[in-house]
């Protein structure tokens, strides 16, 4: 019996069935853009722990920073006995996130926790209850963030009832709606004003590029139109940059590509090189509206995670990982489009930087067009080419067998997503694309 098989037997007896894993092998070590299991098998990693190890696994600066901090102290709770590294991370976030205005930050443990706190802050600062979210959105697995998340299975199925005062509106999905950004925004805004009421909205919460929902890149003008409306309505525009942040899309944050300056930004994933850390950063007047003691948590801003975050940010600057993400895009997109040109089941290639995807559809099915309001709200079949989740799963399985770690996503489970570590070299990236081509065959 292989070591992975033995571990899997132990796992079945010890780990709850609801916690699933994509592959049945068990990792022994990882570095740069590869993972190796306990039996010596290696994968090229196009998952990066779901956009977490942007600086690569076991990045040297991160490893050294963690070692140094662990030798000094591992925990005090910042709310009890504060320390400098928490302050330093907040200073970095205040400087790096979009917007020239004065900012404040608060640190937490996970993306879902950051989103929950952003909602708390928005409601407290505005005195309003309603939170607007979008079709295909993913914001986490806690009770409130499940309410914010669009997809039922596996995230919401039989876990309700969920938190109230959450309202879902149409998302710009260029491949399926055929709308310009301003037109798609007008549809969303009209829904908000008719079904929620502008004066009730505390926050408009959106991923600048959707993650789990299918790596949906909104049409140009969509985000800026929504941000302009929110400001005029007295609502806060909240950018969930948990998956898009920290150089993943070719800049520090994806909001900058449309010149959007969110009132609040949530971050996690790529912030700390693999250690659990998250944050809410925003306008000082908004963040400071919450009373003392209203924000916090036992582990939020743990000193080891803060040390890792500072080392990760330093690595991103030193290696210019924003430029690295743009280089990855310049290598991958032409090759993906070449693959799509001869494979009619690849309906769309999209993304930005090192956050790329291809949507898998039934060849010869309907072509994209303009969404009706009913279909926008999910009361009909998805417009455009028919999603093919079975072929998507088969491609992923074949890729894993070829030594390529791939993730799927999408409301219809028909999107292959690519999230290589930003430190991946050209040779490894070329091998990954060769293995992808073999998997498609």
TORTI-854054 format. One line per field, with one value per residue (C-alpha): chain; residue number from 0; x, y, z; residue in one letter. Coordinates in pm, 1 decimal. Layout:
% residues N
c	c(A,...)
k	c(NUM,...)
x	c(X,...)
y	c(Y,...)
z	c(Z,...)
r	c(A,...)
//
This chain:
% residues 441
c	c(A,A,A,A,A,A,A,A,A,A,A,A,A,A,A,A,A,A,A,A,A,A,A,A,A,A,A,A,A,A,A,A,A,A,A,A,A,A,A,A,A,A,A,A,A,A,A,A,A,A,A,A,A,A,A,A,A,A,A,A,A,A,A,A,A,A,A,A,A,A,A,A,A,A,A,A,A,A,A,A,A,A,A,A,A,A,A,A,A,A,A,A,A,A,A,A,A,A,A,A,A,A,A,A,A,A,A,A,A,A,A,A,A,A,A,A,A,A,A,A,A,A,A,A,A,A,A,A,A,A,A,A,A,A,A,A,A,A,A,A,A,A,A,A,A,A,A,A,A,A,A,A,A,A,A,A,A,A,A,A,A,A,A,A,A,A,A,A,A,A,A,A,A,A,A,A,A,A,A,A,A,A,A,A,A,A,A,A,A,A,A,A,A,A,A,A,A,A,A,A,A,A,A,A,A,A,A,A,A,A,A,A,A,A,A,A,A,A,A,A,A,A,A,A,A,A,A,A,A,A,A,A,A,A,A,A,A,A,A,A,A,A,A,A,A,A,A,A,A,A,A,A,A,A,A,A,A,A,A,A,A,A,A,A,A,A,A,A,A,A,A,A,A,A,A,A,A,A,A,A,A,A,A,A,A,A,A,A,A,A,A,A,A,A,A,A,A,A,A,A,A,A,A,A,A,A,A,A,A,A,A,A,A,A,A,A,A,A,A,A,A,A,A,A,A,A,A,A,A,A,A,A,A,A,A,A,A,A,A,A,A,A,A,A,A,A,A,A,A,A,A,A,A,A,A,A,A,A,A,A,A,A,A,A,A,A,A,A,A,A,A,A,A,A,A,A,A,A,A,A,A,A,A,A,A,A,A,A,A,A,A,A,A,A,A,A,A,A,A,A,A,A,A,A,A,A,A,A,A,A,A,A,A,A,A,A,A,A,A,A,A,A,A,A,A,A,A,A,A,A,A,A,A,A,A,A,A,A,A,A,A)
k	c(0,1,2,3,4,5,6,7,8,9,10,11,12,13,14,15,16,17,18,19,20,21,22,23,24,25,26,27,28,29,30,31,32,33,34,35,36,37,38,39,40,41,42,43,44,45,46,47,48,49,50,51,52,53,54,55,56,57,58,59,60,61,62,63,64,65,66,67,68,69,70,71,72,73,74,75,76,77,78,79,80,81,82,83,84,85,86,87,88,89,90,91,92,93,94,95,96,97,98,99,100,101,102,103,104,105,106,107,108,109,110,111,112,113,114,115,116,117,118,119,120,121,122,123,124,125,126,127,128,129,130,131,132,133,134,135,136,137,138,139,140,141,142,143,144,145,146,147,148,149,150,151,152,153,154,155,156,157,158,159,160,161,162,163,164,165,166,167,168,169,170,171,172,173,174,175,176,177,178,179,180,181,182,183,184,185,186,187,188,189,190,191,192,193,194,195,196,197,198,199,200,201,202,203,204,205,206,207,208,209,210,211,212,213,214,215,216,217,218,219,220,221,222,223,224,225,226,227,228,229,230,231,232,233,234,235,236,237,238,239,240,241,242,243,244,245,246,247,248,249,250,251,252,253,254,255,256,257,258,259,260,261,262,263,264,265,266,267,268,269,270,271,272,273,274,275,276,277,278,279,280,281,282,283,284,285,286,287,288,289,290,291,292,293,294,295,296,297,298,299,300,301,302,303,304,305,306,307,308,309,310,311,312,313,314,315,316,317,318,319,320,321,322,323,324,325,326,327,328,329,330,331,332,333,334,335,336,337,338,339,340,341,342,343,344,345,346,347,348,349,350,351,352,353,354,355,356,357,358,359,360,361,362,363,364,365,366,367,368,369,370,371,372,373,374,375,376,377,378,379,380,381,382,383,384,385,386,387,388,389,390,391,392,393,394,395,396,397,398,399,400,401,402,403,404,405,406,407,408,409,410,411,412,413,414,415,416,417,418,419,420,421,422,423,424,425,426,427,428,429,430,431,432,433,434,435,436,437,438,439,440)
x	c(0.0,131.0,182.0,-96.3,-333.5,-245.3,-300.7,-630.6,-745.0,-654.1,-826.1,-1150.3,-1157.2,-1063.3,-1176.4,-1538.5,-1678.6,-1791.6,-1428.2,-1336.0,-1007.2,-950.5,-682.9,-622.9,-245.9,-92.7,162.0,509.9,678.2,628.1,836.8,797.0,541.5,545.2,400.1,542.1,348.5,460.6,514.8,746.0,498.4,520.3,254.9,290.6,76.0,-177.2,-386.3,-151.8,-369.1,-656.3,-452.7,-276.4,88.4,140.9,503.7,548.1,540.0,798.0,920.6,1263.3,1178.6,853.0,1021.3,1290.0,1039.6,820.6,1120.1,1236.5,892.7,818.9,1138.4,1032.3,663.2,376.2,69.9,-44.0,-372.9,-337.7,-644.7,-461.3,-93.4,-23.4,291.1,460.8,408.9,27.7,70.0,321.1,84.8,-192.8,44.5,131.9,-233.7,-326.4,-53.7,-111.9,-490.5,-652.1,-736.8,-530.2,-747.4,-656.6,-721.7,-736.6,-712.3,-818.3,-678.8,-865.4,-811.1,-991.3,-1155.6,-1502.9,-1425.5,-1299.3,-1618.8,-1837.5,-1653.1,-1678.5,-2056.6,-2057.5,-1853.3,-2069.8,-2392.3,-2253.2,-2110.7,-2420.8,-2694.4,-2852.9,-2933.6,-2921.9,-2623.8,-2624.9,-2436.9,-2424.9,-2513.0,-2228.9,-2069.6,-1866.1,-1784.6,-1735.1,-1887.0,-1999.9,-2370.5,-2362.2,-2119.3,-2324.1,-2612.5,-2383.5,-2264.3,-2473.4,-2408.4,-2622.1,-2429.5,-2201.4,-2186.3,-2541.9,-2728.0,-2928.4,-2730.4,-3000.4,-3178.3,-2931.9,-2881.6,-3133.7,-3118.1,-2902.2,-3015.0,-2879.4,-2867.2,-2738.5,-2365.0,-2189.5,-2096.2,-1980.9,-1965.8,-2328.1,-2507.1,-2359.1,-2401.7,-2162.9,-2044.2,-2267.3,-2572.3,-2512.2,-2467.1,-2792.8,-2972.5,-2823.1,-2894.9,-3253.2,-3299.9,-3153.1,-3371.8,-3691.0,-3644.0,-3431.3,-3444.5,-3131.2,-3174.0,-3164.5,-2832.5,-2537.0,-2297.0,-2256.3,-2021.6,-1849.5,-1544.8,-1368.3,-1315.6,-1534.6,-1354.2,-1556.4,-1838.7,-1634.1,-1352.7,-1605.9,-1440.8,-1707.2,-1728.5,-1538.5,-1743.1,-1945.0,-1747.4,-1700.6,-2071.7,-2167.3,-1914.0,-2046.3,-2404.0,-2311.4,-2145.0,-2446.4,-2680.5,-2481.6,-2387.1,-2037.0,-1866.4,-1687.2,-1434.6,-1378.5,-1016.2,-955.8,-871.6,-771.1,-535.7,-159.3,-37.4,-256.7,-413.6,-103.1,-127.9,-151.7,-533.0,-779.4,-989.5,-717.5,-775.6,-1096.1,-968.2,-1212.8,-1133.8,-1344.0,-1462.1,-1366.8,-1140.3,-1132.1,-811.8,-682.0,-539.8,-219.5,-140.5,81.3,245.6,17.5,-43.9,-396.8,-443.8,-713.5,-798.5,-1050.7,-899.2,-1095.5,-1163.6,-1055.9,-1391.1,-1573.8,-1340.0,-1323.4,-1702.0,-1711.1,-1683.8,-1375.4,-1405.1,-1650.3,-1390.0,-1137.4,-1089.5,-855.2,-625.4,-676.6,-338.2,-141.6,223.8,357.1,103.1,191.8,561.8,478.6,267.1,544.4,790.1,544.3,487.0,862.6,902.4,629.4,807.0,1155.6,1051.7,791.4,526.7,272.4,493.7,535.7,156.9,141.8,418.8,223.1,-78.9,130.0,249.4,-72.8,-344.9,-210.8,-161.3,-509.1,-665.5,-472.9,-611.9,-961.2,-939.8,-938.1,-1164.9,-1521.6,-1599.8,-1378.0,-1633.4,-1436.2,-1084.6,-1075.8,-908.8,-632.6,-274.8,-228.2,-601.3,-716.1,-988.4,-1153.7,-1525.7,-1625.4,-1949.5,-2140.1,-2016.8,-2277.3,-2515.6,-2663.8,-2433.5,-2411.0,-2670.0,-2851.4,-2986.1,-3349.3,-3419.8,-3558.4,-3240.4,-3024.4,-3193.8,-3150.1,-3512.0,-3420.7,-3145.2,-2808.9,-2805.6,-2548.1,-2362.9,-2475.3,-2237.5,-2066.8,-1971.5,-1910.2,-1641.4,-1495.0,-1459.0,-1304.9,-1046.2,-955.9,-918.9,-701.2,-485.9,-428.6,-327.8,-82.9,77.4,-101.3,-299.7,-606.5,-914.5,-1265.4,-1523.5,-1833.5,-2200.9,-2249.4,-1928.6,-1795.1,-1491.8,-1126.6,-929.8,-557.7,-383.8,-10.0,221.4,354.1,712.9,662.4,935.4,872.8,998.9,761.8,475.9,544.3,543.8,212.9,56.9,191.9,32.1,-291.8,-290.2,-238.3,-526.5,-754.4,-664.7)
y	c(0.0,347.9,603.1,817.3,521.1,451.6,817.2,816.6,517.4,703.8,1017.4,829.1,713.3,1049.5,1341.7,1447.9,1350.2,1707.0,1815.0,1698.9,1704.1,1733.0,1465.6,1153.4,1201.6,1363.5,1643.5,1599.2,1918.4,2206.2,2487.6,2746.6,2603.4,2232.1,1996.6,1652.9,1383.4,1130.6,872.4,1095.9,1198.5,1560.6,1799.8,2135.5,2360.0,2578.4,2614.8,2791.8,2682.5,2874.4,3191.2,3184.3,3104.4,3395.7,3421.8,3044.8,2771.5,2803.8,3136.6,3203.2,3541.3,3404.2,3097.5,3307.1,3562.4,3288.2,3124.2,3451.0,3543.5,3195.1,3217.2,3552.8,3488.4,3308.8,3482.4,3750.2,3861.3,4210.3,4321.4,4234.0,4302.9,4467.2,4434.9,4622.8,4375.8,4414.2,4790.1,4744.2,4520.3,4778.7,5051.6,4847.5,4778.7,5142.9,5239.2,4964.1,4953.2,5187.4,5542.9,5844.4,5916.3,5843.6,5479.3,5239.1,4858.8,4576.2,4222.4,3892.1,3523.5,3432.5,3585.9,3504.9,3674.3,3982.3,3999.7,3963.3,4246.7,4464.9,4418.6,4501.4,4815.8,4925.7,4880.8,5059.7,5351.5,5407.3,5307.7,5106.4,4732.8,4618.4,4455.6,4419.3,4127.2,3978.2,3671.9,3414.4,3575.1,3384.9,3545.7,3255.5,2968.8,3124.4,3186.1,3549.0,3488.0,3191.2,3435.1,3656.6,3362.9,3275.0,2904.1,2655.7,2330.6,2258.6,2581.3,2646.3,2317.2,2243.0,2491.6,2760.0,2967.6,3242.0,3600.3,3851.5,4189.8,4047.5,4125.1,3970.5,4162.4,4092.2,4063.7,4170.8,3844.3,3945.0,3592.0,3529.0,3863.7,4056.7,4384.2,4677.0,4759.9,5067.2,4878.4,4584.7,4828.1,5004.4,4669.0,4603.6,4955.0,4941.9,4618.8,4776.2,5085.0,4890.0,4593.5,4733.3,5111.1,5321.5,5473.4,5127.1,5013.2,4998.9,4834.8,4721.0,4422.9,4282.9,4086.3,4298.2,3967.8,3689.8,3385.5,3074.9,3208.1,3142.9,3400.2,3637.5,3962.9,4235.5,4448.4,4780.3,5047.2,4809.2,4855.4,5229.2,5280.9,5090.4,5279.4,5612.9,5509.4,5388.8,5718.7,5912.3,5689.8,5719.7,5349.9,5208.0,5038.5,4730.4,4541.9,4178.7,4146.0,3823.7,3623.7,3910.4,4087.4,4096.8,4111.4,3823.5,4021.8,4219.0,4499.5,4505.3,4505.4,4447.5,4755.0,4980.0,4859.7,5064.5,5343.2,5243.8,5354.0,5132.4,5262.1,4924.8,4646.6,4291.8,4090.6,3746.0,3452.3,3592.7,3829.5,3604.4,3336.0,3059.4,3159.6,3252.8,3628.4,3860.0,4227.8,4501.8,4829.9,5144.4,5512.4,5628.6,5792.8,5468.3,5232.7,5458.3,5483.0,5154.5,5185.5,5057.7,4683.3,4640.1,4473.9,4205.2,3836.3,3614.7,3519.7,3809.1,3948.1,3666.6,3775.8,3484.3,3552.6,3923.6,3843.2,3623.6,3900.8,4159.1,3914.4,3832.7,4198.6,4256.4,3960.0,4092.5,4426.5,4282.7,4037.5,4274.8,4004.3,4233.7,4228.6,3852.0,3808.7,4010.5,3794.6,3479.5,3624.6,3703.9,3342.4,3162.9,3354.5,3308.7,2937.4,2898.1,3080.2,2857.3,2552.8,2703.4,2769.6,2397.4,2282.9,2410.7,2301.8,2585.1,2862.1,3142.6,3225.7,3510.1,3661.5,3902.1,3852.7,3512.0,3470.5,3302.8,3062.2,2879.1,2804.4,2458.1,2428.7,2189.7,2241.7,2380.2,2495.0,2843.7,3143.1,3425.1,3699.8,3948.5,3822.1,3866.7,3989.2,3644.7,3470.6,3729.2,3631.2,3260.7,3190.0,3019.8,2827.7,3006.1,3210.4,3131.6,2809.2,2523.8,2457.4,2116.4,2026.2,1660.0,1743.0,1998.0,1731.2,1492.7,1753.2,1815.6,1441.2,1392.7,1689.7,1542.3,1211.6,1406.2,1569.6,1905.1,2041.2,2227.3,2376.1,2409.0,2672.2,2848.0,2859.6,2581.6,2393.6,2432.6,2659.3,2551.9,2812.7,2876.6,3024.7,2959.1,3090.7,3421.0,3299.0,3016.2,3023.1,3010.6,2654.1,2516.6,2722.6,2580.9,2226.9,2301.2,2411.3,2101.5,1883.5,2077.8,2010.9,1640.0,1644.8,1811.6,1538.0)
z	c(0.0,-88.9,185.3,36.4,40.7,402.6,493.0,307.2,512.5,831.7,704.7,633.8,994.6,1146.4,926.6,879.0,538.1,472.3,442.2,92.5,-99.9,-472.4,-500.1,-291.1,-266.0,41.5,9.4,156.8,37.2,-203.8,-348.3,-621.0,-859.8,-771.8,-511.0,-422.5,-237.0,23.9,-251.5,-454.6,-724.7,-841.2,-970.9,-1138.7,-923.7,-1103.1,-787.1,-542.2,-251.2,-416.7,-485.0,-148.3,-223.5,-462.1,-349.3,-386.2,-125.8,152.1,15.8,174.5,329.9,471.3,621.0,789.7,920.5,1067.5,1236.7,1390.5,1521.1,1659.0,1865.0,2013.9,2093.1,1924.1,2067.1,2309.1,2147.1,2006.2,2204.6,2527.0,2464.7,2127.2,1915.7,1632.5,1346.1,1359.3,1324.4,1040.5,842.1,879.9,761.2,453.5,373.7,415.9,169.6,-87.7,-124.3,-379.9,-275.5,-173.9,131.9,494.3,587.4,879.0,886.8,1117.8,1101.0,1117.0,1038.3,716.0,412.0,538.7,869.6,684.3,477.8,787.4,956.0,646.1,660.1,1032.2,970.7,677.4,871.8,1176.4,976.3,761.7,1004.9,723.1,704.5,340.8,170.5,-207.4,-363.6,-712.7,-912.7,-915.2,-606.3,-350.0,-15.6,228.8,427.1,756.9,805.3,693.3,409.0,287.0,256.6,49.1,-164.5,-468.3,-530.4,-337.4,-380.4,-203.7,-3.6,116.2,77.0,396.9,607.1,633.9,737.6,654.5,763.3,633.2,458.5,178.2,-177.7,-498.8,-827.2,-1182.0,-1245.9,-1563.2,-1740.2,-2088.7,-2229.6,-2136.0,-2126.9,-2419.1,-2228.7,-2197.5,-1847.4,-1807.1,-1940.2,-1706.6,-1417.5,-1507.4,-1486.0,-1142.0,-1017.3,-1139.1,-942.2,-628.3,-649.1,-715.5,-483.1,-199.1,-200.4,-233.8,112.0,273.4,126.4,363.6,119.7,-237.8,-202.5,-510.5,-625.1,-892.2,-1074.6,-944.2,-810.3,-733.1,-951.6,-1266.0,-1291.1,-1440.5,-1549.0,-1561.5,-1873.7,-1855.7,-1682.3,-1465.6,-1143.8,-1187.0,-1259.1,-944.6,-734.1,-861.5,-784.3,-435.1,-348.2,-468.7,-269.3,53.0,42.3,79.5,-214.3,-79.1,-292.2,-198.1,-313.0,-123.8,-437.8,-667.9,-428.7,-382.8,-742.0,-862.9,-1149.6,-1247.8,-992.5,-615.0,-640.0,-923.3,-841.2,-982.6,-1339.9,-1352.7,-1132.6,-859.2,-502.5,-273.6,60.5,211.6,82.0,218.6,182.0,278.2,73.3,-84.5,201.1,416.1,202.3,328.0,688.3,802.2,795.4,664.7,684.0,626.2,508.3,437.1,477.5,820.0,888.5,809.4,994.9,1300.6,1320.2,1512.2,1891.1,2075.3,2131.9,1844.7,1622.4,1704.3,1778.1,1975.4,1688.6,1447.2,1340.3,1503.9,1528.9,1321.3,1045.1,1056.4,1019.8,720.9,566.5,595.7,439.0,161.2,77.6,75.9,-161.5,-391.1,-412.7,-457.1,-730.8,-884.0,-878.3,-1042.9,-1351.9,-1305.8,-1318.3,-1639.7,-1784.4,-1695.3,-1873.7,-2182.9,-2196.0,-2106.9,-2288.0,-2644.8,-2578.7,-2424.8,-2719.4,-2958.1,-2777.8,-2788.6,-3164.9,-3240.4,-2958.4,-2988.4,-2634.6,-2500.9,-2519.7,-2357.1,-2239.7,-1989.6,-1686.4,-1598.5,-1490.2,-1330.5,-1264.7,-1586.5,-1692.2,-1977.1,-1983.5,-2107.6,-2305.8,-2528.7,-2886.7,-3122.2,-2848.6,-2844.7,-2885.7,-2630.2,-2648.1,-2429.1,-2099.6,-2009.2,-1658.2,-1571.9,-1674.4,-1502.1,-1178.0,-1242.8,-1330.9,-1654.6,-1825.5,-1855.1,-2172.5,-2435.3,-2494.8,-2269.4,-1976.7,-1978.8,-1620.3,-1708.4,-1964.5,-1721.7,-1453.3,-1706.4,-1809.4,-1446.7,-1379.0,-1688.0,-1583.8,-1239.0,-1396.7,-1615.8,-1312.0,-1334.2,-1040.4,-1169.7,-1004.5,-1142.1,-1051.5,-1180.4,-1098.5,-1354.1,-1253.8,-1607.0,-1568.9,-1545.7,-1352.3,-1352.7,-1047.1,-1077.5,-806.4,-933.9,-898.0,-1149.7,-1416.3,-1790.7,-1829.4,-1565.2,-1708.7,-2057.1,-1913.9,-1742.5,-2072.0,-2247.2,-1979.9,-2015.8,-2390.4,-2321.1,-2074.3,-2329.4,-2576.7)
r	c(X,X,X,X,X,X,X,X,X,X,X,X,X,X,X,X,X,X,X,X,X,X,X,X,X,X,X,X,X,X,X,X,X,X,X,X,X,X,X,X,X,X,X,X,X,X,X,X,X,X,X,X,X,X,X,X,X,X,X,X,X,X,X,X,X,X,X,X,X,X,X,X,X,X,X,X,X,X,X,X,X,X,X,X,X,X,X,X,X,X,X,X,X,X,X,X,X,X,X,X,X,X,X,X,X,X,X,X,X,X,X,X,X,X,X,X,X,X,X,X,X,X,X,X,X,X,X,X,X,X,X,X,X,X,X,X,X,X,X,X,X,X,X,X,X,X,X,X,X,X,X,X,X,X,X,X,X,X,X,X,X,X,X,X,X,X,X,X,X,X,X,X,X,X,X,X,X,X,X,X,X,X,X,X,X,X,X,X,X,X,X,X,X,X,X,X,X,X,X,X,X,X,X,X,X,X,X,X,X,X,X,X,X,X,X,X,X,X,X,X,X,X,X,X,X,X,X,X,X,X,X,X,X,X,X,X,X,X,X,X,X,X,X,X,X,X,X,X,X,X,X,X,X,X,X,X,X,X,X,X,X,X,X,X,X,X,X,X,X,X,X,X,X,X,X,X,X,X,X,X,X,X,X,X,X,X,X,X,X,X,X,X,X,X,X,X,X,X,X,X,X,X,X,X,X,X,X,X,X,X,X,X,X,X,X,X,X,X,X,X,X,X,X,X,X,X,X,X,X,X,X,X,X,X,X,X,X,X,X,X,X,X,X,X,X,X,X,X,X,X,X,X,X,X,X,X,X,X,X,X,X,X,X,X,X,X,X,X,X,X,X,X,X,X,X,X,X,X,X,X,X,X,X,X,X,X,X,X,X,X,X,X,X,X,X,X,X,X,X,X,X,X,X,X,X,X,X,X,X,X,X,X,X,X,X,X,X,X,X,X,X,X,X,X,X,X,X,X,X,X,X,X,X,X,X,X,X,X,X,X,X)
//
